[in-house]
Amino acid sequence: MCLAVPVQIIEVLPGDEAIAEIAGVKKTISTALIEDVQVGDYVILHVGYALQKIDPEEAQKTIQLFNSQVSA
């Protein structure tokens, strides 16, 4: 099963890449599929690719829901 998750951009890199973080885990991801990525943006991440930007409040709700399910 594949899962797309919200992550926050913490650093924008050259060449359509960025460093994203979720739950303290940092990963270099591709931002080639979306435009104008900025530090602080939340994006949906799937298999290493940022698919689209999302609202920060919605991202936080999803992250909290995910965290509550993981710890249950």
C-alpha positions as CSV (number, residue, x, y, z in Angstrom):
1,M,0.0,0.0,0.0
2,C,1.3,3.5,-0.8
3,L,0.6,6.5,1.3
4,A,0.9,10.2,0.6
5,V,1.6,12.3,3.6
6,P,1.9,16.0,4.4
7,V,5.4,17.2,5.1
8,Q,6.9,20.6,5.8
9,I,9.6,22.1,3.6
10,I,12.6,23.1,5.8
11,E,15.1,23.9,3.0
12,V,14.9,24.6,-0.7
13,L,17.7,23.1,-2.7
14,P,18.9,23.8,-6.3
15,G,17.6,21.5,-9.1
16,D,14.0,21.1,-8.1
17,E,14.8,19.5,-4.7
18,A,14.1,20.4,-1.1
19,I,14.5,19.0,2.3
20,A,11.3,18.1,4.0
21,E,10.6,17.0,7.6
22,I,7.9,15.0,9.3
23,A,8.1,13.7,12.9
24,G,11.7,14.7,13.1
25,V,12.7,12.7,10.0
26,K,14.3,14.8,7.2
27,K,14.4,13.7,3.6
28,T,15.5,15.1,0.3
29,I,12.5,15.2,-2.0
30,S,11.8,16.2,-5.6
31,T,9.8,19.4,-6.1
32,A,9.8,19.1,-9.9
33,L,6.0,18.7,-10.0
34,I,5.0,21.9,-8.3
35,E,6.0,25.5,-8.6
36,D,7.3,28.2,-6.2
37,V,8.1,26.0,-3.2
38,Q,9.2,28.0,-0.2
39,V,10.5,27.2,3.3
40,G,7.6,26.6,5.6
41,D,5.2,25.3,2.9
42,Y,3.4,22.0,3.5
43,V,3.2,19.6,0.6
44,I,1.8,16.2,0.0
45,L,4.7,13.7,-0.4
46,H,4.3,10.5,-2.4
47,V,7.3,8.2,-3.2
48,G,9.7,11.0,-2.9
49,Y,7.8,13.6,-5.0
50,A,5.9,16.6,-3.7
51,L,2.6,16.5,-5.5
52,Q,0.9,19.7,-4.4
53,K,0.9,22.4,-1.7
54,I,-1.6,22.1,1.0
55,D,-3.1,24.4,3.7
56,P,-1.0,24.4,6.9
57,E,-4.0,23.9,9.1
58,E,-5.2,20.9,7.1
59,A,-1.6,19.5,7.1
60,Q,-1.4,19.8,10.9
61,K,-4.8,18.1,11.3
62,T,-3.7,15.2,9.1
63,I,-0.3,14.9,10.9
64,Q,-2.1,14.9,14.3
65,L,-4.5,12.2,13.1
66,F,-1.6,10.1,11.7
67,N,0.4,10.5,15.0
68,S,-2.6,9.4,17.1
69,Q,-3.1,6.3,14.9
70,V,0.6,5.3,15.0
71,S,0.8,5.6,18.8
72,A,-2.5,3.7,19.4
